[in-house]
Structures are given as C-alpha cells and as structure tokens.
C-alpha cells in the first residue's frame, strides 16, 4: 500500500494542501503547533473515517469554516487499475454544500459516491502510532473498545455497520427506558422484547468477532512484548464484560470446540452453535436487567460496556504498572494490529509514526521499526538531524527518504 498524494481542504490548521509524497519513508519536520500531527491525522481520518485524537468531527474543521475534505490517491494495484482514491468530506449544517439541515458525511471511492461505510473501509489501510496510544492501556474502556472496533472494521468492514446498527438500537432502547421516568410499575414487556431480541441478535455477532480478534491480538501482542522486554515479562489480553463470556469459553472447551472457534476459518456449525448460545444468554440478561435499567435510566448491560483486560505478569496494567511498562504494552498492541492487517491483506499498511521517537527509548524504537522496511512510513519530528541519525543505521540504507518542512499549515519539500 503506497499513498501518492494527499489533498486537504479546511482540515485543522490547513486551508488547502495538495502534496505529492514519497513511496518509502516520509519525514515531516517542524516546530510544535505547526501542523505535523494534523497531516498524519488527516491520512488516518481519510482511511479509517475516525480520528485517534477526538471523536467529534467538528474539532477537525479549520476555525471559521463549515466542513473539511480529505482525499488520498494511492497505489491501487489489484483494485481498478494502478491508481485509486478515497475522499472523506464532512459538512456541518451551516455548509452551503449541505441542504439536509443536519451534519452529514460524504464518502467517495475513485470519485464515486458511496452510502455504505463498509464499502469504503479496507481500501487504504493505515496504522498510526501516537502518544495517545497510551490510553489503550491506561485509559477508560471506550479507548480499548475503539481500538478493537477499528481493527475489526479494517479487516471485516461489515462489522462497522454492525456497531452502527447496535448504537442506534441502544439509543432507541434508552429512549424507551427514560419514558418510564424511573417508574417500573407498568412495564410494557412487548416493547422491551422487541429491542432485546434485536440487540441480542446484533450483539451475538459482535461478541463472536470481538472474542476471536482479542484472541488474535493476545497471541501476537504477547510475542511482540516478549521481544521488547527481553522475555522478562508476560503480556496477556482478554475480552471481558458480561459474566457469561467465561461460560461460553468453558462450554466450548467441554465440547472440544475451542480450537475450532478460534481457528482462522471457523466452521459454520460452530459459529451457529455459539451464536445461538450467546443469543439466549443475552435475552435472559436483558430481561433480568429491565427494572434496574428503568431505575437508572440507561441500558446497564450490553456490548457498549465491555472492555479488554490487559495484564502484565497477571497484574492489571492500568492500575499497577509503570508508564514505561504501559508504553511497551501499547506498542505491542499496535504491532499486533500491524501484523493482523499485513497478514489479512498480504501487504503492509501505511505506517504513521506521530512523535513516537520522543516517547520511546532506543530499544522500543528498534522494536517498532524492525521489519518495516517494505512499508511506506510517515514520521513526524521536530529535529530532522536527530531522526536521520537514529534511522540511518537500520532503515535508510536502501531507500530514498522524502523530507518535508511544516510551517503554520503549509508544507514544503526539502532536499
């Protein structure tokens, strides 16, 4: 996967930008607050739709403007010829280009409008390494769910639609719950049954995908972390949430199906059995939680409250480990993401390294860049000479790096 051109309109501090980039290593230099991170963020937002820095698209719009647009042109081998493009445009209700009266997103593939996000994802994959990755380990559960959801969506774009449909169900069920205003004396069971059945069906598919991907992540992240820590520490990752998750695994083990469930190509009969089992557990759990939901005014259980348990030598990392250990774990998780994408697509995703060299010691930097010589890489930094010196011994020998200078929302190529 090679990006050839980046085009921006009113994104962060960029008014307009049309930039041809190099096919191997692109080093983006500049002082702080000039737009280096904004540039790699734009690449990530165009490829993945969401930002690693914010959940609000309005935060990405240049001050005083009513929308942004990002377009990537990339090597499209295996897809409609030699060059392909993606365009992600977000318009607020104030935009003269938007007559819908509410914010809307417009996605294009090769210049053609698509209304299905799952058709858009997966064409130009990126993996971003940034200081914010530390939140995956030490932050709130939503950071870990976002990491997991985006990885699954890149490999299985239909999953993105599952999450969107599930979120709409949660909003509708929450509105029903709030209509009782904390009074559970006259529960309309038929109304709740409709949402419970719908949510159980969607949730069972989501849970199966999450369990399988967390299992993949755990294996690969553990291997990477063992290298980073010289084998001194053991990293483990598990999917946690509703109590019956453990019962599902125990059931699979008892029936000798656990290996088939986590196999690369799961047998359809195993899938159907697990889905049916999860569905029945969920319906019972939803029914049991109705009074509690009405009392609290929210959906108290569901996949929107699940988490990933990250442990080091059996200890929960967000509570008991040092920041250095948390950085190592975050790096291992992102390397696992990279490896999963590379294996699935049989090519390296584009790597976006946002100011990670100042955050990692030399051993972790070496672990990050080892084996990445065939990938296109974007590196942001404040000191070009420092980066050149750091990379010269093991990365820049056989490639011609491209250097860019960022200053107040403008980018110039340097020799």
MOBELLIN-V469852 format. One record per backbone hydrogen bond with DSSP energy under -0.5 kcal/mol. CO is the residue of the C=O (numbers start at 1). NH is the residue of the N-H. Records with the same first field share a line. If there is no record, write none. Layout:
BEGIN
CO = NH + NH
END
This chain:
BEGIN
1 = 376
2 = 75
4 = 21
5 = 73
6 = 19
7 = 71
8 = 17
9 = 69
10 = 12 + 62
11 = 14
13 = 15
14 = 11
15 = 10
17 = 8
19 = 6
24 = 26 + 377
25 = 27 + 402
26 = 28 + 379
27 = 29 + 404
28 = 381
29 = 406
31 = 34
34 = 409
35 = 39
36 = 40
37 = 41
38 = 42
39 = 43
40 = 44
41 = 45
42 = 46
43 = 47
44 = 48
45 = 49
48 = 50
54 = 51
55 = 57
56 = 59
57 = 60
58 = 61
60 = 12
62 = 65
66 = 92
68 = 90
69 = 9
70 = 88
71 = 7
72 = 86
73 = 4 + 5
74 = 84
76 = 79
81 = 79
82 = 76
84 = 74
85 = 110
86 = 72
87 = 89 + 108
88 = 70
89 = 106
90 = 68
91 = 104
92 = 95
95 = 98
97 = 99
104 = 91
106 = 89
107 = 114
108 = 87 + 110
109 = 112
112 = 109
114 = 107
115 = 117
116 = 119 + 120
117 = 120 + 121
120 = 123
125 = 350
127 = 352
128 = 130
129 = 354
130 = 133
131 = 134
132 = 135
133 = 136 + 137
134 = 137 + 138
135 = 139
140 = 143 + 144
141 = 145
142 = 146
143 = 147
144 = 148
145 = 149
146 = 150
147 = 151
148 = 152
149 = 153
150 = 154
151 = 155
152 = 156
156 = 159
157 = 160 + 161
158 = 162
159 = 163
160 = 164
161 = 165
162 = 166
163 = 167
164 = 168
165 = 169
166 = 170
167 = 171
168 = 172
169 = 173
170 = 174
171 = 175
172 = 176
173 = 177
174 = 178
175 = 179
177 = 180
178 = 181
180 = 183
182 = 184
184 = 187
187 = 189
188 = 191 + 192
189 = 193
190 = 194
191 = 195
192 = 196
193 = 197
194 = 198
195 = 199
196 = 200
197 = 201
198 = 202
199 = 203
200 = 204
201 = 205
202 = 206
203 = 207
204 = 208
205 = 209
206 = 210
207 = 211
208 = 212
209 = 213
210 = 214
211 = 215
212 = 216
213 = 217
214 = 218
215 = 219
216 = 220
217 = 221
218 = 222
219 = 223
220 = 224
221 = 225
222 = 226
223 = 227
224 = 228
225 = 229
226 = 231
227 = 230
229 = 232
233 = 235
234 = 313
236 = 311
238 = 240 + 309
240 = 307
242 = 245
243 = 246 + 247
244 = 248
245 = 249
246 = 250
247 = 251
248 = 252
249 = 253
250 = 254
251 = 255
252 = 257 + 258
253 = 256
257 = 261
258 = 262
259 = 263
264 = 266
267 = 271
268 = 272
269 = 273
270 = 274
271 = 275
272 = 276
273 = 277
274 = 278
275 = 279
276 = 280
277 = 281
278 = 282
279 = 283
280 = 284
281 = 285
282 = 286
283 = 287
284 = 288
285 = 289
287 = 290
289 = 293
290 = 294
291 = 295
292 = 296
293 = 297 + 298
298 = 300
302 = 305
303 = 306
307 = 240
308 = 310
309 = 238 + 311
310 = 317
311 = 236
312 = 315
315 = 312
316 = 319 + 320
317 = 321
322 = 326
323 = 327
324 = 328
325 = 329
326 = 330
327 = 331
328 = 332
329 = 333
330 = 334
331 = 335
332 = 336
333 = 337
334 = 338
335 = 339
336 = 340
337 = 341
338 = 342
339 = 343
340 = 344
341 = 345
342 = 346 + 347
350 = 127
351 = 353 + 378
352 = 129 + 354
353 = 355 + 380
354 = 131
356 = 359 + 360
361 = 365
362 = 366
363 = 367
364 = 368
365 = 369
366 = 370
369 = 372
372 = 375
376 = 351
377 = 26
378 = 353
379 = 28
380 = 355
381 = 30
382 = 384
383 = 387
384 = 388
385 = 389
386 = 390
387 = 391
388 = 392
389 = 393
391 = 394 + 395 + 396
399 = 401
402 = 27
403 = 414
404 = 29 + 406
405 = 412
407 = 410
410 = 407
412 = 405
414 = 403
END
